[in-house]
Amino acid sequence: MPRPCKRRRICSMPKNCGLLPSVTDEKTEAVIMTVDEYETIRLIDLENMSQEECSVSMGVARTTAQAIYNSARKKLADCLVNGRELIVRGGDYVLCDGTASGCRCPKGRCHRFNNKPEGKDITTEVFDMKIAVTYENGEIFQHFGHTEQFKIYTVEDKEVKSSEVVDTNGSGHGALAQFLCDKGVNVLICGGIGGGAKIALADAGITLLGGVSGNADEAVKQYINGSIVYNPDIECAHHGEHHHGEHHHEGHSCGSHGCGEHSCH
């Protein structure tokens, strides 16, 4: 079984994406610092967190935080001593939504969502990422555990650059989070979803927007412009009266595919 990917949690994107020395050598290549490396510098050197506190904030092991921090410090030293340009970009990270266990962001600091209640719009900053939507005939499929297709959108600079529909090949509840992780997905938009799947997505560092319905393309546009409406407390377990498509039958319940619960909240 492949090892689950674990993206490093960051509170916000850097306000400055690089530094130029006063004197440069055109033959010297720029140093690339990843966004998660930048975050360790911010947390430890600016916010005065210990490496243990930094690891909790970023949702990684202490040894991982230490390794990221050491790499970042070495890059800073290289730029300072050798007069190299510093560029901050890339990395394996996910923007914090302010609700994760261990999040230490000051109130209002997290830039993904503002934790508004159900039925309210959210504020979002979208950079380069992949957004997956449970998909069926152009609409958001309402039952994550029975999803046969995802539509995956590649977003750059708040614009959809490409999209593709991918088959899950019969993957069940537990395997779908890994399936999305392997595709490099950062955000999932879906309808109903069970508690176990929510935990698996969180462990994989994938941000979940559940309780969304309607046209898939339109939902992604709403996410990008910050107007998507979702239900952070969605928990779907009994879908008998709501299934779509020929592969679902009237009277079907979650018990037959492992949810073990009996209501959609």
Helices and strands as residue ranges (DSSP letters): E 8-10, E 18-19, E 31-33, H 35-40, I 41-46, H 51-58, H 62-82, E 86-88, E 93-95, E 129-136, E 139-140, G 144-146, E 149-156, E 159-167, H 173-182, E 187-189, H 195-203, E 207-209, H 216-225, G 254-257
